[in-house]
Amino acid sequence: MLAFLIPWLTAWACHPGSSHRASSVHDSLQAFRQPLPSPQAPTADSTRPIGDTAGDAPNQSDTMQKPATDSGRNNPVSPSKEKTHGWPVKFPPTLPGAIFPTHRVVAFYGNLYSKNMGILGELPPSQMIPKLLQYANMWQQADTTKKVIPALHLIVVTAQGYPGKDGKHRLRMPNWMIDSVLHMADRIHGLVFLDVQVGLSTLQDEVPRLEPYLKLPNVHLAIDPEFSMKTGAVPGTRIGTFDAADVNYCVDFLARLVQQYQLPPKILIVHRFTQHMLTNYKQIKLRPEVQIVMDMDGWGPKWLKINSYRNFIAREPVEYTGFKLFFKNDTRNGQPIMTPQEVLSLFPPPVYIQYQ
């Protein structure tokens, strides 16, 4: 099995500017409408200022993306036993305007500064938006019981290999970038997810800056434990972690916004592809104001992605589930990307689908 995984682990480890990756390898084993304009240039009067930003491009690349892990391959959760692992979850009451469970979200992920971090920044809007709508329609045809909503998933705080002026190893995106993505989403009546990679910073320092955006009804939050470096390690040299307390902070923050601004429920995406990326999951609080999605976002062959979903998402139920598909990394060895029908055969069927 080790020899089989080495190509993916080696590719993930080879990120420019990083040192030896032995520790990360060890952790991984544990584990339409009219054409839209290009993003506008930064302006002094950005419509929704959220604090200080930096203008340098993020230094991540697609080679930094991680493979799905297989620590549970010798003890996988069989489909017949998944229903005994806490499914279905006892949901809190569903508030008016909630997206789930009656809808499915299909999102394109990335950053406008980089063509290597996902399709959102790889293609110009005039090509990316029609492709998103094409995939949303494909999912709608695959499951007509849920209405599909297109979404744009933007990384607004990117973890960095270099420390920056404050030593936090993270880069905040400028307001114009978020505004541009909001404009694209408005044109297709879509959702926007703001994704935070804290590096050596904290959610308490990064999430409140986004309040002017998160108080908009179609804007939601995502957090990535992979780049939460609580030990002080450089992002990308090992896999980070969040605790239930971190998730609960975001839940409480979003719930306050829902109540204060009389908004429909917010969605909180939590990425996960290893056991230790999330600790004390049973202590995560469920509130009707916030719908939590645990998103399996590892890449690799189909069997590996399925096992990761079963072992790290289905085995430790929180509320809703998501599944990430990689146009490049999932197809490296000529294997086809998983189809909607294949993803929908998982239990529980994911309600949030993300393409990178």
C-alpha positions as CSV (number, residue, x, y, z in Angstrom):
1,M,0.0,0.0,0.0
2,L,2.8,2.4,0.8
3,A,4.3,2.0,-2.6
4,F,0.9,2.7,-4.1
5,L,0.5,6.0,-2.2
6,I,4.1,7.3,-2.8
7,P,3.3,9.1,-6.1
8,W,0.5,11.2,-4.5
9,L,2.4,11.9,-1.3
10,T,5.5,12.9,-3.2
11,A,3.6,15.3,-5.4
12,W,1.9,16.8,-2.4
13,A,5.2,17.3,-0.7
14,C,6.9,19.1,-3.5
15,H,5.9,22.7,-2.9
16,P,8.3,25.5,-3.9
17,G,10.0,27.1,-0.9
18,S,9.3,24.2,1.5
19,S,11.9,22.1,3.3
20,H,11.9,18.3,3.7
21,R,8.4,16.8,3.9
22,A,8.9,13.7,5.9
23,S,6.6,14.9,8.7
24,S,3.8,15.7,6.2
25,V,4.1,12.4,4.5
26,H,3.8,10.7,7.9
27,D,0.7,12.7,8.7
28,S,-0.9,12.0,5.3
29,L,-0.4,8.3,5.8
30,Q,-2.4,8.8,9.0
31,A,-4.6,9.8,7.5
32,F,-24.8,31.4,-19.3
33,R,-25.3,34.4,-18.9
34,Q,-23.4,37.2,-20.7
35,P,-19.6,37.0,-20.4
36,L,-18.4,38.7,-17.2
37,P,-15.6,41.2,-17.1
38,S,-12.2,40.3,-15.7
39,P,-11.6,41.2,-12.0
40,Q,-11.4,44.9,-11.6
41,A,-8.2,46.6,-10.4
42,P,-8.0,47.5,-6.7
43,T,-9.7,50.8,-5.8
44,A,-9.5,53.1,-2.8
45,D,-13.2,53.0,-2.3
46,S,-13.9,49.3,-2.2
47,T,-17.6,48.8,-1.5
48,R,-17.2,46.6,1.6
49,P,-13.9,47.4,3.4
50,I,-12.8,44.7,5.8
51,G,-9.5,45.9,7.1
52,D,-5.9,45.7,6.1
53,T,-5.0,43.5,3.1
54,A,-1.9,42.7,1.1
55,G,-1.5,42.9,-2.6
56,D,1.1,40.1,-3.2
57,A,-0.1,37.0,-4.8
58,P,-0.4,33.8,-2.7
59,N,2.5,31.4,-3.0
60,Q,0.5,28.2,-2.9
61,S,0.3,25.9,-5.9
62,D,-1.7,22.9,-6.8
63,T,1.2,20.7,-5.9
64,M,0.6,21.7,-2.3
65,Q,-2.8,20.1,-2.4
66,K,-3.1,16.9,-0.3
67,P,-4.1,13.4,-1.2
68,A,-6.9,11.7,0.5
69,T,-5.5,9.5,3.2
70,D,-5.9,5.9,3.9
71,S,-5.3,5.4,7.6
72,G,-8.6,3.5,7.9
73,R,-8.1,1.2,4.9
74,N,-7.4,-1.8,7.2
75,N,-10.5,-1.0,9.2
76,P,-12.9,0.7,6.8
77,V,-16.5,1.6,7.5
78,S,-18.6,-0.6,5.3
79,P,-21.7,1.0,3.6
80,S,-24.0,-1.3,5.6
81,K,-22.5,-0.2,8.9
82,E,-22.4,3.5,8.1
83,K,-26.0,3.9,9.3
84,T,-24.9,2.7,12.8
85,H,-22.4,5.5,13.1
86,G,-24.9,8.2,14.2
87,W,-26.8,8.7,10.9
88,P,-29.1,10.2,10.4
89,V,-28.0,13.1,12.6
90,K,-30.6,14.7,14.9
91,F,-30.8,18.1,13.2
92,P,-31.9,21.2,15.0
93,P,-35.1,22.8,13.8
94,T,-34.8,24.1,10.2
95,L,-35.3,27.9,10.0
96,P,-36.9,29.7,7.0
97,G,-34.5,30.3,4.2
98,A,-32.2,27.4,5.1
99,I,-30.3,25.9,2.1
100,F,-30.1,22.3,3.4
101,P,-31.6,19.7,3.2
102,T,-33.8,20.7,0.3
103,H,-30.9,22.0,-1.9
104,R,-27.5,20.9,-3.0
105,V,-24.6,23.4,-3.6
106,V,-22.1,22.9,-6.4
107,A,-19.1,25.2,-6.0
108,F,-16.0,26.2,-8.0
109,Y,-13.0,26.8,-5.7
110,G,-9.9,29.0,-6.0
111,N,-8.3,32.4,-5.8
112,L,-8.2,35.1,-8.5
113,Y,-4.4,35.7,-8.0
114,S,-3.5,32.1,-8.9
115,K,-4.2,29.7,-11.8
116,N,-2.9,26.9,-9.7
117,M,-5.2,27.0,-6.7
118,G,-8.4,26.1,-8.4
119,I,-10.7,26.6,-11.4
120,L,-12.1,29.9,-9.9
121,G,-8.8,31.6,-10.7
122,E,-7.6,29.3,-13.5
123,L,-10.2,30.3,-16.1
124,P,-11.4,33.8,-17.0
125,P,-14.9,34.5,-15.7
126,S,-16.3,34.4,-19.3
127,Q,-15.3,30.7,-19.4
128,M,-15.5,29.7,-15.7
129,I,-19.1,30.8,-15.1
130,P,-20.6,28.9,-18.0
131,K,-18.7,25.8,-17.0
132,L,-19.9,26.1,-13.4
133,L,-23.5,26.3,-14.7
134,Q,-22.9,23.3,-16.9
135,Y,-21.7,21.3,-13.8
136,A,-24.6,22.6,-11.7
137,N,-27.0,21.4,-14.4
138,M,-25.2,18.0,-14.5
139,W,-25.8,17.6,-10.8
140,Q,-29.4,18.7,-11.1
141,Q,-30.0,16.0,-13.7
142,A,-28.3,13.4,-11.5
143,D,-30.6,14.1,-8.5
144,T,-33.9,15.9,-9.2
145,T,-35.0,15.7,-5.5
146,K,-32.8,18.6,-4.5
147,K,-32.5,22.0,-6.2
148,V,-28.9,22.8,-7.2
149,I,-27.5,26.2,-6.4
150,P,-24.2,27.3,-8.0
151,A,-21.5,28.8,-5.8
152,L,-18.1,30.4,-5.9
153,H,-15.7,29.4,-3.2
154,L,-13.0,32.0,-2.7
155,I,-9.9,31.6,-0.5
156,V,-9.8,35.0,1.2
157,V,-6.9,34.2,3.6
158,T,-4.2,32.0,2.2
159,A,-1.6,30.2,4.2
160,Q,2.0,31.1,3.2
161,G,5.4,29.6,3.4
162,Y,6.9,32.9,4.3
163,P,6.1,34.6,7.6
164,G,5.1,38.1,6.4
165,K,5.6,41.3,8.5
166,D,3.6,40.0,11.5
167,G,5.0,36.4,11.4
168,K,1.6,34.9,10.9
169,H,2.3,33.0,7.7
170,R,-1.0,34.1,6.1
171,L,-2.0,36.6,3.4
172,R,-5.3,38.4,3.4
173,M,-6.9,39.1,0.0
174,P,-7.9,42.6,-0.9
175,N,-11.5,43.8,-0.9
176,W,-11.7,44.2,-4.7
177,M,-11.2,40.5,-5.1
178,I,-14.1,39.6,-2.9
179,D,-16.2,42.3,-4.5
180,S,-15.4,40.8,-8.0
181,V,-16.5,37.3,-6.9
182,L,-19.7,38.7,-5.4
183,H,-20.4,40.4,-8.7
184,M,-20.0,37.1,-10.5
185,A,-22.2,35.3,-8.1
186,D,-24.9,37.9,-8.3
187,R,-25.1,37.5,-12.1
188,I,-26.0,33.8,-11.6
189,H,-28.0,34.1,-8.4
190,G,-25.3,32.0,-6.7
191,L,-23.7,31.7,-3.3
192,V,-20.3,32.8,-2.2
193,F,-18.1,31.0,0.3
194,L,-15.2,32.9,2.0
195,D,-12.4,30.4,2.9
196,V,-10.0,31.1,5.7
197,Q,-6.5,29.4,6.0
198,V,-5.2,30.9,9.3
199,G,-1.6,29.8,9.1
200,L,-0.2,30.9,12.5
201,S,-3.0,33.4,13.0
202,T,-6.4,32.5,14.6
203,L,-10.0,32.4,13.6
204,Q,-10.6,35.1,16.2
205,D,-8.3,37.4,14.3
206,E,-9.4,36.5,10.8
207,V,-13.1,35.9,10.8
208,P,-14.4,39.1,12.3
209,R,-12.8,41.1,9.5
210,L,-15.2,39.4,7.2
211,E,-18.3,40.5,9.0
212,P,-19.2,43.2,6.4
213,Y,-19.4,40.4,3.8
214,L,-20.8,37.6,6.0
215,K,-23.8,39.7,6.9
216,L,-24.9,39.5,3.3
217,P,-27.5,36.8,2.9
218,N,-25.7,34.8,0.1
219,V,-22.2,34.8,1.7
220,H,-21.1,31.9,3.9
221,L,-17.9,30.8,5.7
222,A,-15.3,28.0,5.2
223,I,-12.4,27.1,7.4
224,D,-9.4,24.9,6.6
225,P,-7.8,22.9,9.4
226,E,-5.0,21.8,7.2
227,F,-3.4,25.2,7.4
228,S,-4.1,25.9,11.1
229,M,-0.6,25.5,12.5
230,K,-1.1,25.4,16.3
231,T,2.4,24.0,16.9
232,G,4.0,27.0,15.1
233,A,5.1,24.9,12.1
234,V,5.3,26.5,8.7
235,P,2.2,25.8,6.7
236,G,2.7,23.0,4.2
237,T,5.3,21.2,6.2
238,R,2.7,19.2,8.2
239,I,-1.0,19.0,8.3
240,G,-2.7,21.4,10.8
241,T,-5.7,21.0,13.0
242,F,-8.8,22.6,14.5
243,D,-10.7,21.6,17.6
244,A,-14.4,21.6,18.2
245,A,-13.8,24.8,20.1
246,D,-12.6,26.5,16.9
247,V,-15.6,25.3,15.0
248,N,-17.9,26.4,17.8
249,Y,-16.4,29.9,17.7
250,C,-17.4,30.2,14.1
251,V,-20.8,28.7,14.8
252,D,-21.5,31.3,17.5
253,F,-20.1,34.1,15.4
254,L,-22.3,33.2,12.4
255,A,-25.4,32.6,14.6
256,R,-25.0,36.1,16.1
257,L,-25.0,37.6,12.5
258,V,-28.1,35.7,11.6
259,Q,-29.9,37.0,14.7
260,Q,-28.6,40.5,14.5
261,Y,-29.3,41.1,10.8
262,Q,-32.3,38.8,10.6
263,L,-30.6,36.6,8.0
264,P,-31.4,33.1,6.7
265,P,-29.2,30.4,8.2
266,K,-25.5,30.5,7.4
267,I,-23.4,27.6,6.1
268,L,-20.1,26.7,7.7
269,I,-17.8,24.5,5.6
270,V,-15.1,22.6,7.6
271,H,-12.5,20.8,5.4
272,R,-11.2,17.5,6.4
273,F,-9.2,14.6,5.0
274,T,-7.4,13.1,8.1
275,Q,-8.4,11.9,11.6
276,H,-6.4,14.6,13.4
277,M,-7.5,17.6,11.3
278,L,-10.5,17.8,13.7
279,T,-10.5,16.9,17.3
280,N,-13.4,16.4,19.7
281,Y,-16.0,16.4,17.0
282,K,-18.7,15.3,19.4
283,Q,-18.4,18.6,21.2
284,I,-19.4,20.6,18.1
285,K,-22.6,22.6,18.8
286,L,-25.5,22.4,16.4
287,R,-27.6,25.5,16.1
288,P,-30.5,26.2,13.8
289,E,-28.8,29.4,12.6
290,V,-25.8,27.6,11.2
291,Q,-25.7,24.5,9.0
292,I,-22.3,22.7,9.3
293,V,-20.8,20.8,6.4
294,M,-17.9,18.4,6.9
295,D,-16.2,18.5,3.5
296,M,-13.9,15.6,2.4
297,D,-11.3,17.5,0.4
298,G,-8.5,15.0,-0.2
299,W,-7.4,14.0,-3.7
300,G,-6.4,10.7,-5.3
301,P,-7.9,7.7,-6.9
302,K,-11.6,6.9,-6.4
303,W,-11.2,4.1,-3.9
304,L,-9.0,6.3,-1.7
305,K,-11.4,9.3,-1.8
306,I,-14.3,7.0,-0.9
307,N,-12.4,5.4,2.0
308,S,-11.5,8.9,3.3
309,Y,-15.1,9.9,3.1
310,R,-16.2,6.9,5.0
311,N,-13.6,7.0,7.7
312,F,-13.3,10.7,8.3
313,I,-16.7,12.1,7.4
314,A,-19.3,9.3,7.7
315,R,-17.7,7.7,10.7
316,E,-17.7,10.9,12.7
317,P,-21.1,12.6,11.9
318,V,-21.6,16.3,12.6
319,E,-24.5,17.6,10.5
320,Y,-24.2,17.7,6.7
321,T,-21.5,16.4,4.4
322,G,-19.5,17.6,1.4
323,F,-17.2,16.1,-1.2
324,K,-14.4,17.7,-3.2
325,L,-13.4,16.8,-6.7
326,F,-10.1,17.9,-8.3
327,F,-10.0,18.4,-12.1
328,K,-6.2,17.8,-12.2
329,N,-5.1,15.9,-9.1
330,D,-7.9,13.3,-9.2
331,T,-7.0,12.5,-12.8
332,R,-3.2,12.4,-12.7
333,N,-2.9,8.8,-13.8
334,G,-5.5,9.0,-16.5
335,Q,-8.3,8.0,-14.2
336,P,-11.6,9.8,-14.8
337,I,-13.0,12.2,-12.2
338,M,-15.8,10.8,-10.2
339,T,-19.3,11.3,-11.7
340,P,-22.2,12.8,-9.8
341,Q,-23.8,9.3,-9.8
342,E,-20.7,7.8,-8.1
343,V,-20.6,10.6,-5.5
344,L,-24.3,10.3,-4.8
345,S,-23.9,6.6,-4.1
346,L,-21.9,7.5,-0.9
347,F,-23.8,7.4,2.4
348,P,-24.8,9.9,3.4
349,P,-25.0,11.6,0.0
350,P,-23.1,14.9,0.1
351,V,-25.1,18.1,-0.1
352,Y,-22.1,20.3,-0.9
353,I,-19.9,19.5,-3.9
354,Q,-16.8,21.4,-4.6
355,Y,-14.6,21.4,-7.7
356,Q,-11.0,22.7,-7.7
